[in-house]
Amino acid sequence: MVSSSITSLKLIATALILNATLSQVIAEKIKVLFVDGQNNHNWKAMTPYMKVQMEKTGLFQVDVITSPPRAPSPPRNLSENQKLKAAEAAKKIRKEFKAKWDAFRPVFANYNVVISNYNGEEWPKPVQQAFEQYMKNGGRFIPVHAANNSFPNWLEYNRMIGLGGWGGRTEKHGPYVYYNDKGDLIRNLQPGRGGSHGPQHPFKIVIRDSIHPVTQGMPSEWMHAQDELYDSLRGPAENMKILATAYSPKSKRHEPMMMTIHYGDGLIFHTPMGHENG
């Protein structure tokens, strides 16, 4: 086994260079849009770090669009009088947040690649529709780590990411997809929730496709730094190619760690690696 300092960020950069340009010579900087604003991970630290590291290469022009925050929930155990006041305050807050969401309109078409560091409320329908059109027309998309937790009820998004977790995902969303110990690719439709992980730990990455442009030249096996190893992801898994896996002691399966998915004329590179304090 070859030890390596390969990180999720390097994988993202590799995927961007190779896939965003369709293997053509890079004549100008690749235009990248990060989408963040809500996440159960520390997006306020993750996005700036990834942005700076990518810009250091001189290959990328990186912009960030940040969604409105999640509207606050009313306090619990209120008196009747307090409940009335809270209801009035909530009405005002909903109006304010609606205006913020109405102003949230990423122009995806201006970018070669969109990277999601987002896991939160549903995007407004016009934003969803614009993103679907961008991808169908040949856009490039990279969901990072908990971005595959997002939007369990948005079918087209789930088709884009191939596999997702949490958010009430079940067998209705699609199969579990993994390799068994014999090296067979398994699509398992047994009932069960999608998404799980054990304690953070370093784990071995095994390349399953060594000739793909993203993985070409990588060691056949290498150690990934301490991270959350997502297991039991499930979803449509259409037009999906697994490039690399890691063995999960929790699921006892070889779980996908790098995937590509074709959606319309668009292409997705999906990695569930990248917990911010790994």
Secondary structure by P-SEA (a helix, b strand, c coil): cccccccaaaaaaaaaaccccccccccccbbbbbbbcccccaaaaaaaaaaaaaaaacccbbbbbbcccccccccccccaaaaaaaaaaaaaaaaaaaaaaaacccccccccbbbbccccccccaaaaaaaaaaaaabbbbbbcccccccccccaaaaaaaccccccccccccccccccccccccccccccccccccccbbbbbbbbcccccccccccccbbbbccccccccccccccccccccbbbbcccccccccccccccccbbbbbbccccccc
